[in-house]
């Protein structure tokens, strides 16, 4: 099978925000305790953070990490997680029916993020929380000193402000599973008032309002329009959340789920632009896809987990090779919307539906999805190009799905042109020809391939390299894409 990609430096979708390679840590399962933080572990540093995990996170070049939730934040009192650890309360945590020790709070997490080379994307509680709680947290984190909460931070050992500049106004407030669930009118009003006072405390912060929890919500569309009616002048981003899975066991259809993501992004962008037109505004609200991933493997086993444990094993999906291909397609889709999606968070980062796994007290390793995410983060920089991809399609799940999912990015500062491509065919190789005539002289740097003969192959602590990248066979402007494979072709562009 043959396919062709045409890329020209003049035809850009938009600048790629580094924040689209963000991630997420929630106080859920073993993400924090036994994941990033384990003071009794041989790899623990002076603050109890696992150095082996930090190293794996740094390799991903994650620029921003959303914290502390997620559903968790809607019942969370941020003051439980500051100051003297010996005096912090243990709480019955109602989002995930666990016991929260509060050993880690914003005091510790902002330091973990700094060591990981990432910014914090802080979420405020608009479930049980108040406008006052939100503004006080901004004061604690970002005010220099001389006020009640900024001086509290200084007494807790942090003289300088944390300088957190990206904030979420709650989480999934349209969902009846959420503590403090609200109608769109109720949420829009409190989000507006919280946004106002938070920016009065620190005018330089950026705010994300809650969109729908996923596109199948019965209020989808109406929720976005109503929330934006109240908040448009005060926010910078609207959130999108969506997870994908192969519950039906139909791999061909599963590999096309990025088309669903594509439609979701386009729909939410259109709603934002509708409200912009109605308000006759010059301002563009951008999108924050701050929860996305594959999530379906662990749902049955989670039902058997005993309640009220500290850091029980929850949402520990073991990802296989076909999941990695899907994540690759989803990353390409995010890049295709680089003009509008300016933040995205792979949910989550460690142990909980995560690219990185650990044994409590033991080993750490990376899952199959780690590799496409790492490749996109390392090499998908600069601008996303509006490419033409010519290829055959197949039909599955009632959709016409192209065999090749592909995009190119170009970083003018480094002169690097990168092509990302997934061959969705389960049995046919593709010869991909690359037309770079708009670039002048181009030289191949490397061709990276992630492939496996077994679509269900997974990495484990005992077999951490069962699925890992290898060298591909691209030559010049031609790249062979093996059946069901993730491919990265890197080129140097000469002036």
Secondary structure, DSSP 4 states (H G I P E B T S, - for coil): -EEEEE--TT-EEEEPPGGGGEEE--SSTTSTBTTTB-TTSTTB-TTSBBHHHHHHHHHHT--EEEES-SGGGGG--GGGGSS-GGGPPPEEETTTTEEE--SS-HHHHHHHHHHHT-EEEEEE--SS--HHHHHHHHHHHH--SSSHHHHHHHHTT--S-----EEEE-S-TT-TTSTT---HHHHHHHHHHHHHHHHHH-TT-EEEE---SSTTSTTTTHHHHHHHHHHTTT-SEEEEEEEE--TT--HHHHTTTHHHHHHHHHHHHHHHHHHHHHTT-S---EEEEEEEEE--TTHHHHTTSPTT-SS---S----BHHHHHHHHHHHHHHHHTTTTEEEEEEE-SBSSS-SEEE-TTS-EEE-THHHHHHHHHHH--SEEE--EEE--EEEETTEEEESEEEEEEEETTTTEEEEEEEE--SS--EEEEEE-TTT-SEEEEEEEEEE-S-TT-B--SSSTTSS--EE---BTTEEEE-SSEEEEEEEEEP-
